[in-house]
Amino acid sequence: MSHGDEQGYSDYGDTGHTRTRLPDHDPYGGAPRRPSRSPSRGLITVVGVVVLLIAAIAFANRGDHPGSNSPTRKSSLPQTSPTSPTGTHPVQTKTNGIPSNFAHTEQGAESAAANYAVALGSADMFNTASRHALIDRLYTPDSAKDKQAALDSVYTSAKFLSNIGLSKDGIAPKGETFISRVIPVGTKTTDFSGDTATVAVWYTSLFGLSGDSSINPVTESWFTTTYELKWVNNDWKVSDFQQKDGPVPVGRDQQASTATDMTKAVEEYGGFTYAR
């Protein structure tokens, strides 16, 4: 499997298709789409219940904060669940803009995997110099050389670049902005033995060209990539990976933003440092 497939770029190739719910009027100049459905009574009821539930939880937890007049009991505190944020604070150091010096623990491995997924799914992978720097930084010394050759073959493929609308140098057409961003949703360790770890990262990705004349508009996809990590030189490094589709949530009837709004959002909203 190529690393390009890992981040979902096969959506623009010959082997896969991504179903995308489009707006009533295509912001990229296409034909009008079918009208979106009006919310059903059942949906309105569900939304109402969710709002009431959130309000009830907020009200019930008012006394759990320091300074409250109500006594705080350990049993009244909300309990950690698999879907709640947990773990230690993000690392304080970065190397070439990427978090580094993760803890030599299971949580440290999960934090490393989440941040590495973001870096390896970024637009920097389409520039030779920055791609080589990322590979040297994130992969183990034993695998970096082999991975660099394999990834260079993918990211310099004329057919691959043409399919996603980039030039042979990986540059977007004039007036368009190339967007490639990974947003981790959660991590899970499936194996940990001190100096090795297997960590799955579930994430959504934004990928495509934002521009009024774009024929490959920015779309959203969902994947889970499982990274094999090794503890090398006092940090976690990637030795291998496997990627699969999903889990994919049900899409909502939301109108897609215009190309201008999408470009502006990506330029103005920075990414995060992720920690478990």
N, C-alpha and C positions, 0 to 999 in steps of 0.2 A: 504494500500500500504506500503511495506517495504521501509526503507530508502535505501536499496540496489538498489531497482528499481529506486529511485529518481536519482541516478547518472548514470544510464544506464547499470548496471551490468546484467540486464536481457538478454542482447545480448548473454550471454554465457549460458543461462538457456534453459528451454524447451518452453518458451512462446514467444520468439521474435527472429528476425533475423536482422542483419545489412548488407546492401549491401555495399561492399567495392571494389573500382576499384584497381586491383592489377597490378604490373609491368609486363613487358614482361617476366622477369625471376624472379620467387619468391625468395626474399632474404632469406627466411627461409627454403629453400631446397625443395619446392614443385615442381609440374610439371610446365613446361613453360606455360605462359598465352598467350592469343590471342594478336597479334601485335596491338599496339596503332594506332589510326587513325592519319594520317598526317593532319596538320592544313588546314582547308579549306580556299579558297580565301576570303569568307565572314568573317571568324574569323580574318584573317590577316588585313582586312579592318577595322574591329571594333577596334582591338588593335591599329592600326595606328591613328584612330580618337581619342581614349582615350589618347594616348601619346600627340597628338597635343593639346587636350583640357587642359591637365595638364600644358603643356608649356604655353598656352595662359593665364591660370589663374595665373601662377607664374609671367608672364610678367606684367599682369594687376595690380597685387598687389605690385609691387616693390616699389611704391611710398607711401605705407601705413606704412612703418617702420620709427621709429624715426631717425632723421638725414638725411632723404632724402631731396633732393633739391626741390621736388615737395610738394606743400602744401597739408595737409591731411584734408579732409572734412569728417564729420561724415557720410554723405550719401554714401561715396565711400567705407566705410569699409565693409568687408564681413559680412553678416547677419547670425545669428545663425539658424541652421536647426535641425530637429529631429535627424539627423545622425551625427552631429558634437559633439566633446567633450565639455561638459559644466560643470559648477559647481565649488565648492570650492576645495582647495587643500586637499590631503589625511591627515588623522589624524597623529599626531606626537608621539602618545603613542602606546605601544603594551603590551599585556598580554599573556605570554607563546608563544610569537612569532606571535600572531594574533593581528591585529589592534584593538584598543579599544577606548572608550570615544568618540564615534561618536556624531555629533551634534544632538540636539533634534529638528530636522527639517526633512522635506520631503527628502532633499538631503542626510542628515545624515543617514536616514533609507535605502536609496538606496545604499549608500556606504557600510553600514553594511551588507546588503543582499549579495552584490557582494563578499565581503571578506569572509563571512560565507560559501557561496557556494564553494569557493576554499578550505577552511579548511575541510568541510564535504565531499568533493569529493577526498580528498587526500589519499595516502597510509597509513597515520597514523590511519585511521579508521579500519585497519586490525590488529592493535595491541591493546590488551585489555586495557593496562594502558593509552596509548595516546588517545584511543577512549573515555574512561570514562572522561578524562580531557577535551576533546573537548565538550562533552555533558554538563558537569558541567559549562563550560565556556560560551557556546553559547546558551543554552536553558534556558527558564525561570525556576525558582525553582519548580513551580507547575508541569511542564511537563517533567523535566529532569529525574525523577525517572522512569516514565512510558516509556519514550523514550529509556532510557538506557537498560531496560529489553527487549524491542522490537528489538533494534539494536544488542544487544548481541546475540539474537536468530538468526538473519540474518548472522552476521559476524562470528559466530562459527559453522554454518551449514556445516557438512561434504560434503553434496552434492553441496552446493553453492561453497565452496572452491575448490572442485575437478573440477567443471565445468570451473573455471577460471584458473586452473592449479596450485593452491597453496596447501601446505600441510595443515593438520588439525590445525596447529599453525599459519597459514597465511603467511608462508614463501615460497619464490620462489625456484624452483629447482636449484641445483648447476649449475653455469655458466649462469644463466638467471637473468634478472632484472625486477622486478615487477614495472609497471608504472601506476599510477592513478593520472591524473592531470586535473583540470577544468580551462578553460580560458574564463572568462566572455566577452561577446561581447557588451552587453547593459543592462540597467535596466529600469523599468517603474513602477511608483506608480499607483496603481488602486484604492487605498483608503487611506486616511490619516485623522486622527482626533485627533492629538496632542500626545496622549500616545499610540496609536495603528496605525499600518500601514500595508498595503498589498502591497508587492513589487514583481514583476516578474523579474527574471534574465534569460536572454537568453545567452546560453553559448555553447561552443564546448568542448568536453572532449577527452582525450587520455587515452586509457585503454588497458592493455594486458601485455604479457611477451615478453621482448626483449632478444633474444638469438638465436644462430644458430640452435638449436634443438627445438625451441618453436613451439608448435602446436596451440597456441593462440597469434599470433603476435599483436602488438600494432595497434589498429584501432581508427578511429575518428568517433564520434557521435555528434549529435546536440539535445539539449533539452531546455525546458523552465521550470524552477521551480519557483513557486509562494510561497513566504514565508509570513506567518502571524507573525508580529513582535509586541512586547510590550516594552514599556519604563519601565525598572526595574533597580533599583540601579544605576541610572545615565548612563544607556547605553541601546542600543537596544538588545533584546533577541528574539530568535525564539520560538514560541509557537506551530506552526504547518506548514505544507507545502503540496503542490500538484505539481505533475510533469507531463509533457506531452512531446511528441516528437516534434522536430523542433522549428522554421522553419529551413528547411534543404536546403542549397544552392546546385546548380548543381556542381558535381565534375568535375575536369579537368583531362586531360590525362597526369598526372605527374607520373614519375616512383617512386615507393616507395623506401625509403632509406634502406640501409642494417641494419641488427640488431645492428652491431657495431656502425654505425653512429647514430642510434636512441638512443642507450644507452648513448653514449657520449654526445649527445645534451641535454638529460634530466638531466644528471649529471652536465653539465657545465652552462646551462641556468637557472638562478633562476627565481622565480615568482615575481609578482608585488603586491604593495598595491593599491587597487582599490578605486577610489572616483568618485562620480557623479559630 
